Amino acid sequence: MEPAISVIVCTHNPKRDYLDKVLAALKSQTLFYERWELLLIDNAGEKILSSEIDLSWHPNARHVREDQLGLTPARLRGIREAQAEILVFVDDDNVLDSDYLEVTLQISKDFPFLGAWGGQIKGEFEKTPPDWAKPYLPLLAIREFEVDKWSNLLHQHETTPCGAGMCLRKVVAQKYADLLKHDSVRLGLDRKGVARQGEILLSCGDSDLAFTSCDIGLGTGQFTALKLIHLMPASRLTEEYLIRLVEGGAYSLLILDSFRGKTPTPPITSWQQKILAYLKSWKMNPKDRRFYQARKRGEALAIQEILKFNKSAIA
């Protein structure tokens, strides 16, 4: 019997205690093992995971080594290897509720017009988030909501699932893979290993993948019944890291919009506009000001990159 779901876990030098929790949650899924397969994509790790992690508990599990570093190449390898019509992408710090796969399968039947969907994501933190950080927790893929929602409109971020626990029809995944065959720049929309100091934290590969559903006439959605826990190290709650996320998110979003035909807002050029933006920032408290300035830096860098790319395309 062909599996109904392919679970794709992409990992690069994982925290072993986190990955052990991820696999333990998969082991306890209520959906019979025969109905789903498990692909553990070892993305250019320093250690060969197949020699360290035992997947023999699952009758349809495979280790897959992908030597091209990057989340997007790892996902593309998972798409090529997957046998099922429904794919579920699970990060190496995502602990699924025990009925996650069963609910996913039911949604795929009840909502045939959706091509990509996700659910609620709660954070489990090594350290309690400080009060000032709480408005920025959605940047860490923390999503809690009370009603189901879906749409077939492009750029509708409220219904667009993030990568953690994203469920995708194979036809959408194959379309995405085809798009990237002819677009090497697009391969760079997500991170490649651990970003070094000063590097932009890219983050829009998830959205590009989900938006591909709209490209082929399907929609995206989010459902309250789908739940997972996102394991969060203390290092992701520092002001420095969150500011880098804000900057990287603003940059990535404009770059993605440009790929998808949405013209970005022109940069501030007149001295009057610059003064107004400056005055706006100084009405904020110092911490909010730093986040605001990070977002503006990301947008300015993206617009410079887009203008450069457009000039080279014309030439």
N, C-alpha and C positions, 0 to 999 in steps of 0.2 A: 504493500500500500504506500502510495506517495504521501509524504508528510504534508499537512495542511499549513504549517507555519515553519519558517526558518528563523531561528533565533541567532543573531549575529552579534558576537561580543568582540569589539575591536579594542586592543590594548597595546600599550607601549611601556615597557618597564613598569609594570603595575605595582602598587602597594599590595603585598600579598595578603594581608589581613582583610583589605577591602575586597579583593578579587575572590577570596574564599567565601565572603558573605554573599557576593553576587552569585556564585555558583551554588551555594547552599540554598538560596532562594529559588533558583531554577530547578534544583533537585526536588523541591517540595511543591512544584506546580500541580494543580489539580487536574490539568489536562494530561491524559495518558501520554507517556513517552512516545508511543507509536504514532501519535498525531503530530509530532513536531521533531525537527532536527536541531542540533546545536553545533554552531561553527565558532570556534575560538580563533580569532585572527590575531596572530602574534606579529605585530607590526615593528619589524626591525629592532627587536629588543636585544639587550646585551646578553641575555640568557635565552636558551631555547626552551620555551615553555612546555613543549611536548615531552621533554625529559623530566619535568618537575611536577606537572599537574595531571592527575589521573581523571580521565573522563569516561572510564569504563562503566560507570554506574548508568550511563545513558546508552541505549542500544544503537542510537543513530547520531553519534557525536564525532566530530572531527577536529583535529588541530590543523590549522592552515598557516603557513609562514608567508608573510608578505614583506619583502626586503625594501620596497620603496617607502621611505619614511613619510608619514603624513596620515591624518585621519581620513582624508578623501580617498587616497589610494587603498587604504585598508577597507573602507566601505565598498569601493568598487570591486575589490577582490571578493568580499562577502557576497555581493550581488552576483558575480560570475559563478560562484560556487553553490549558491542557494538553489534548492530543488523545489521549494514550495511556492505557492501563489501569493502568500502573505509573508512579508518579512518584518521582523521586529528587531530594531537596533537597540542594543543594551550596552551602555558604557561600562567601564570596569569599576565604576563606583555607584552603580544603580542596583538597588535591592528591590526586586519586583514583589508586589503582593502575591500571595499564593494562587489567586485566581486570574492573574494578569493575562495569561495566554488564553484561558477559557473565555474571558470577557472580550479579548481581541477578536477571537474567532466569531463570536456572536455579533459583534459590531460589523465585521466584514460582511455578514449575511444580511443584517438588518438595514445597512446603509450602503447599498451597492454603488451609489453615486459619489462616494468618497474614495479618494485615492491615497490619502495620508491622514493619520490621526494620532492623537496622543491623549494624555490624561493628567491627573493631578500629581505634582511632585513636591514632596515634603523633605525638608532638610534635616539631617541628623548631624549635628555639629560636635566636633571634638571640644570646642570652646563655645560658650553661650555668646551669640552675637551681641555686640554693644548696641544700645538704643539708636545711636547715630547711623548704624549700618542697615537698619531694618528697611528703609525705603529703597535700598540698593540690592536687596536679596533676590529680586527677579533676575538680576544680571547673572546670578549663580544657578539659573534654571530651577528656581523655586516657584511653583505655580499651584495655587489653591483657589478653587472657584466653586460655585454652588449650583450652576445650571450647565447643561450640555449646550454646545454651540458649534455651528458649522457654516460654511460659506463656500462659494465657488469663485469668489473675487480674488484676483491677484493682489498682493501686497496687503491682504487682510490679516495683520499680525495677531489679532485677538483670537483667531481660530487656527492659527498656524502652529503645529506642534514643534517643540524643540527636539534636538537629537536624542535626548535621554528618553528611552522607551518609545521612540517613534515607530509607528506601525505603517507599513507601506505595501501597496499592491505591487506585485512583480512587474506588471506592465509599466508602472510609473518609474520603478527603479531602472528598468531597461532603457526607457526613454532618457533618463538622466545620464546613464552610462554612455549612450550614443551621443548626447550633447557634448560631453566632456572629451570624447575622442577627437573632436575637431576644435577644441578650445582649451589650449594648454594653460592660458591665463586663469581660467576658471578653476583649475586644479588647486590654485593657491588661495582659495577663499577660506580655508580652515588651517588649523595649526599643524606644525610638523615637529613633533616631539615637544620638549620643554623649551618655551620661549626664553631667550636670553634677555638680560637687562637691556632696556632700550628698544627691544623689538615690539612691534604692534601685535596685540593679541587678536588675531583674526577669528571671526566667529559666525560667518554667514553661510557656511556650507550647508548647515541644517535647513535654513530657510530656502535656499536654492533647490535643495532636494525636495522639500515639501511643495514648493511652488510649481514644480514640474507636474504635479497632479493637475493644476489648473491649465497647464499647457495642452493637456490631452482631453480637456473637457470634464474633468472630475473635480471634486472639492476637497477641502481640508476641514478637520474638526477636532474638538477636544471634549472628553467625556469624564464625568465625575466618577464613574464606576471603575475606571482604570487608575490604579494608584501604584506609586513606587516611592522609595526613599532614596534621596541623593546624599551619599556620605560626603562629609565636608571637612577637610583638614583645617586646622587653625590658620594656616598660612593664607587661606583665601578670604579671611575676614580682616586683613590689614587694610588700612587706608590706601597704601601704595598699590596693592593688587587691585582693589576695586576701582581706583582711578584709571589704572591701565585697562581694565575691562570697559569702562565708559569710553575712553578714547578709542580703543579697538573696535567696540561695537558701533560707534558713530562712523568710523572710517569704513568698516565692512559693509554697513547698511547702504551707504551711498555708492560704494563700488558695485554691490549687488544690484541696486536699482539701475545703475547705468548699464549693466549687462542686460537687464530686462526691459530696457527702453524707457525708463522713467528718468526724466531730466532732473538733475539735482538743482537745488536753489543756488544761484550764483553766489560767489563769495562776497563778503562785504568789501566794497571798494571805496566809497566816498568817505571823507574824513568825518562827516556828520554821523553816518551810520556807525563808524568805529567808536566815536565818542558815546553814542547812545548805548552800544553794547558794553562799553567800559563802565558807564554809570550803572547799568543794570546789574552787572556783576558785583559792584561794590555796595549794593543794597543788601546783598546776601551775607549770611554769616561766613566766616573764613573757610569752613569745611565745605559748605555748599558751593562757595565760589570756586574752590579748587576743582570740584567735579564739573561745574559749568564750563570752566576754562578747558578742562580735559576734553569735553565733548566738542567744543569749538575747535580745538587743535586737531582732533580726529577728522572732523568735517573738512577743515582747510586742507589737510594732507590728502584726503580722498579727492577733493576737487582738483588739486594740482595733478594728481595721478591720472584722473579722467581726462583732463585737458591735454596732458602729455600723450596719452593713449590715442585720443581722437586726432591729434596732429599727425602722429605716426601713421594712423590708418588712412588719413587723407593723402599723405605723402606717398 
